[in-house]
Amino acid sequence: MIKFQGLREPDQLQSIQPELIQVLRLLCVYSARSGYDIRIHSMHDHTHSRTSLHYRGLALDCAIHHKNGRPNKAAMRTLASVLRRELGYGYDTVFDSPGHYTHIHVESDSNERPRTNA
């Protein structure tokens, strides 16, 4: 199941860019196949870096948690690999690097170089 639960405040789902619909579809498939609930806790809401693609509706942050509420890093590592493989060119998936140890950041940016952890 996909849960939209803002990290600091409710997610703003006024509109979703087409580039993120592909990401959401993959998250749904992974959730259905793995049995993990995926929590999307940021899209184009709260504070991000000045040049963040969150503000243009082209990025989201998501996480998988254990029942005790702690991040399930093994499941997120697998999900990040699936996203990198399936999304391909034009998308960056960042996990387990500075600022991204507790969640996966996915962005659509075909005009930029992929990040080193993408």
Residue frames as qw, qx, qy, qz and C-alpha x, y, z in Angstrom:
[[0.000, 0.890, 0.456, 0.000, 0.00, 0.00, 0.00],
 [0.367, 0.351, -0.026, 0.861, 1.16, 3.52, -0.75],
 [0.309, -0.775, -0.471, 0.287, 0.58, 5.99, 2.09],
 [0.258, 0.633, 0.028, 0.730, 0.77, 9.74, 1.61],
 [0.572, -0.746, -0.286, 0.185, 1.86, 10.97, 5.04],
 [0.261, 0.853, -0.191, 0.410, 3.77, 14.22, 5.17],
 [0.640, 0.044, -0.510, 0.573, 6.90, 14.24, 7.27],
 [0.157, -0.090, -0.383, 0.906, 6.17, 17.61, 8.87],
 [0.444, 0.319, 0.224, -0.807, 2.75, 18.48, 7.46],
 [0.750, 0.364, 0.532, -0.148, 0.21, 16.83, 5.13],
 [0.422, -0.005, 0.606, 0.674, 1.42, 16.16, 1.58],
 [0.349, 0.567, 0.025, -0.745, 0.17, 18.61, -1.01],
 [0.422, 0.125, 0.839, 0.320, -1.41, 16.52, -3.76],
 [0.365, 0.641, 0.133, -0.662, -2.94, 19.33, -5.77],
 [0.753, 0.595, -0.185, -0.212, -1.37, 18.02, -8.96],
 [0.744, -0.339, 0.507, 0.271, 1.18, 15.39, -9.89],
 [0.241, 0.671, -0.501, -0.491, 3.57, 15.92, -12.77],
 [0.916, 0.274, -0.167, -0.242, 3.42, 13.16, -15.42],
 [0.447, 0.535, -0.679, 0.230, 7.06, 12.30, -14.74],
 [0.236, -0.321, 0.744, -0.536, 6.19, 11.29, -11.18],
 [0.853, 0.046, 0.078, -0.514, 3.25, 9.13, -12.22],
 [0.772, 0.343, -0.534, 0.023, 5.73, 6.60, -13.60],
 [0.134, 0.367, -0.742, 0.545, 7.52, 6.61, -10.23],
 [0.569, -0.141, 0.428, -0.688, 4.24, 6.14, -8.35],
 [0.891, 0.180, -0.235, -0.344, 3.31, 3.20, -10.59],
 [0.603, 0.341, -0.676, 0.251, 6.61, 1.49, -9.83],
 [0.146, -0.300, 0.656, -0.677, 6.15, 2.12, -6.11],
 [0.776, -0.026, 0.157, -0.611, 2.69, 0.52, -6.31],
 [0.859, 0.256, -0.430, -0.108, 4.04, -2.54, -8.12],
 [0.354, 0.364, -0.727, 0.461, 6.91, -2.94, -5.64],
 [0.402, -0.237, 0.508, -0.724, 4.53, -2.57, -2.70],
 [0.871, 0.058, -0.028, -0.487, 2.11, -5.16, -4.10],
 [0.812, 0.302, -0.497, 0.053, 4.85, -7.67, -4.87],
 [0.343, 0.337, -0.673, 0.561, 6.89, -7.19, -1.69],
 [0.517, -0.590, -0.620, 0.026, 4.07, -6.67, 0.79],
 [0.384, -0.241, -0.289, 0.843, 5.77, -3.53, 2.17],
 [0.061, 0.923, 0.373, -0.079, 3.86, -0.34, 2.79],
 [0.502, 0.196, 0.078, 0.839, 5.62, 2.62, 1.19],
 [0.142, -0.834, -0.370, 0.385, 5.20, 6.00, 2.81],
 [0.402, 0.531, 0.183, 0.723, 5.55, 9.03, 0.56],
 [0.389, -0.691, -0.395, 0.463, 6.40, 11.80, 2.97],
 [0.074, -0.677, 0.085, 0.727, 7.40, 14.65, 0.68],
 [0.567, 0.542, 0.488, 0.383, 6.52, 15.82, -2.81],
 [0.258, 0.515, 0.068, 0.815, 6.21, 19.58, -3.31],
 [0.509, -0.805, -0.233, -0.195, 5.87, 20.51, 0.32],
 [0.620, -0.739, 0.009, 0.261, 7.95, 21.85, 3.23],
 [0.000, -0.912, 0.355, 0.205, 11.56, 23.04, 3.02],
 [0.918, 0.149, 0.190, 0.315, 14.15, 21.61, 0.64],
 [0.492, -0.282, 0.229, 0.791, 17.39, 22.95, -0.82],
 [0.176, 0.603, -0.015, -0.778, 17.04, 26.16, -2.85],
 [0.333, 0.390, -0.600, -0.614, 17.33, 24.39, -6.22],
 [0.376, 0.029, 0.909, -0.176, 15.32, 21.30, -5.26],
 [0.236, -0.084, -0.712, -0.656, 13.10, 19.75, -7.90],
 [0.057, -0.448, -0.828, 0.332, 10.49, 19.21, -5.17],
 [0.113, 0.528, 0.214, -0.814, 9.38, 22.80, -5.77],
 [0.341, 0.305, -0.497, -0.737, 8.70, 22.06, -9.44],
 [0.846, 0.050, 0.251, -0.468, 6.76, 18.89, -8.60],
 [0.731, 0.482, -0.473, -0.097, 9.47, 16.68, -10.08],
 [0.299, 0.326, -0.815, 0.375, 10.74, 14.93, -6.94],
 [0.759, -0.494, -0.128, -0.405, 9.44, 12.81, -4.11],
 [0.021, 0.441, -0.813, 0.380, 10.80, 11.24, -0.95],
 [0.854, -0.217, -0.250, -0.401, 9.59, 7.88, 0.28],
 [0.080, -0.469, 0.814, -0.332, 10.45, 5.32, 2.92],
 [0.783, -0.193, -0.554, -0.205, 9.68, 1.82, 4.15],
 [0.267, -0.566, 0.547, -0.556, 9.53, 1.25, 7.90],
 [0.297, -0.049, -0.937, 0.179, 9.59, -1.77, 10.18],
 [0.435, -0.639, -0.595, -0.218, 6.54, -2.29, 12.38],
 [0.529, -0.551, -0.341, 0.548, 8.47, -0.61, 15.23],
 [0.113, 0.972, 0.142, -0.152, 8.73, 2.59, 13.15],
 [0.397, -0.608, 0.460, 0.511, 12.43, 2.35, 12.35],
 [0.508, 0.629, -0.365, -0.461, 13.52, 2.68, 8.70],
 [0.908, 0.033, 0.412, 0.059, 13.79, -0.67, 6.89],
 [0.003, 0.750, -0.478, -0.458, 17.10, 0.00, 5.14],
 [0.371, -0.096, 0.876, 0.293, 17.32, -3.44, 3.51],
 [0.413, 0.620, 0.667, -0.012, 13.91, -3.05, 1.85],
 [0.183, 0.922, 0.018, -0.340, 14.72, 0.52, 0.81],
 [0.233, -0.541, 0.663, 0.463, 18.05, -0.56, -0.66],
 [0.396, 0.216, 0.855, 0.254, 16.21, -3.13, -2.80],
 [0.301, 0.820, 0.462, -0.153, 13.54, -0.60, -3.80],
 [0.011, -0.841, 0.258, 0.475, 16.20, 1.97, -4.74],
 [0.302, -0.259, 0.800, 0.449, 17.86, -0.63, -6.99],
 [0.372, 0.511, 0.769, 0.102, 14.54, -1.44, -8.65],
 [0.182, 0.908, 0.214, -0.310, 13.82, 2.26, -9.24],
 [0.136, -0.677, 0.497, 0.525, 17.27, 2.88, -10.74],
 [0.328, -0.025, 0.869, 0.369, 16.93, -0.09, -13.06],
 [0.283, 0.587, 0.756, 0.062, 13.34, 0.53, -14.15],
 [0.107, 0.900, 0.203, -0.370, 13.29, 4.33, -14.42],
 [0.727, 0.283, 0.286, 0.557, 16.50, 4.68, -16.38],
 [0.361, 0.164, 0.106, 0.912, 17.70, 7.88, -18.06],
 [0.169, -0.553, -0.230, -0.783, 16.25, 11.14, -16.85],
 [0.693, -0.650, -0.157, -0.270, 15.64, 9.97, -13.29],
 [0.243, 0.464, -0.689, 0.500, 17.91, 10.05, -10.26],
 [0.797, -0.493, -0.306, -0.170, 17.35, 7.79, -7.26],
 [0.196, 0.569, -0.566, 0.564, 19.33, 8.68, -4.15],
 [0.824, -0.511, -0.117, -0.214, 19.54, 6.52, -1.03],
 [0.876, -0.368, -0.022, 0.313, 22.07, 5.78, 1.70],
 [0.521, 0.328, -0.031, 0.787, 24.13, 8.91, 1.13],
 [0.161, -0.174, -0.379, 0.895, 24.38, 12.20, 3.07],
 [0.362, 0.129, 0.081, -0.920, 20.91, 13.56, 3.74],
 [0.746, 0.109, -0.352, -0.555, 19.28, 10.39, 2.42],
 [0.106, 0.243, -0.937, 0.228, 19.93, 7.70, 5.02],
 [0.299, 0.200, 0.774, -0.521, 16.32, 7.37, 6.18],
 [0.596, 0.600, 0.353, -0.401, 14.48, 7.80, 2.89],
 [0.547, 0.185, 0.583, 0.572, 14.74, 7.42, -0.89],
 [0.183, 0.685, 0.001, -0.705, 14.75, 10.58, -3.00],
 [0.528, 0.311, 0.676, 0.410, 13.57, 10.18, -6.61],
 [0.153, 0.716, 0.032, -0.681, 13.61, 13.01, -9.13],
 [0.667, 0.535, 0.444, 0.268, 12.97, 13.48, -12.81],
 [0.047, -0.888, 0.176, 0.422, 15.59, 15.71, -14.36],
 [0.850, 0.338, 0.291, 0.280, 16.68, 14.80, -17.87],
 [0.337, 0.895, -0.090, 0.279, 18.62, 18.08, -18.20],
 [0.329, -0.806, 0.460, -0.173, 21.03, 17.41, -15.37],
 [0.413, 0.388, -0.818, 0.102, 23.89, 14.98, -14.82],
 [0.799, -0.395, -0.438, -0.117, 22.94, 11.99, -12.65],
 [0.433, -0.787, 0.362, -0.249, 24.07, 12.24, -9.05],
 [0.181, 0.511, -0.836, 0.078, 26.99, 10.09, -7.96],
 [0.311, -0.022, 0.884, -0.348, 24.65, 7.79, -6.02],
 [0.662, 0.346, 0.060, -0.662, 22.02, 7.73, -8.79]]
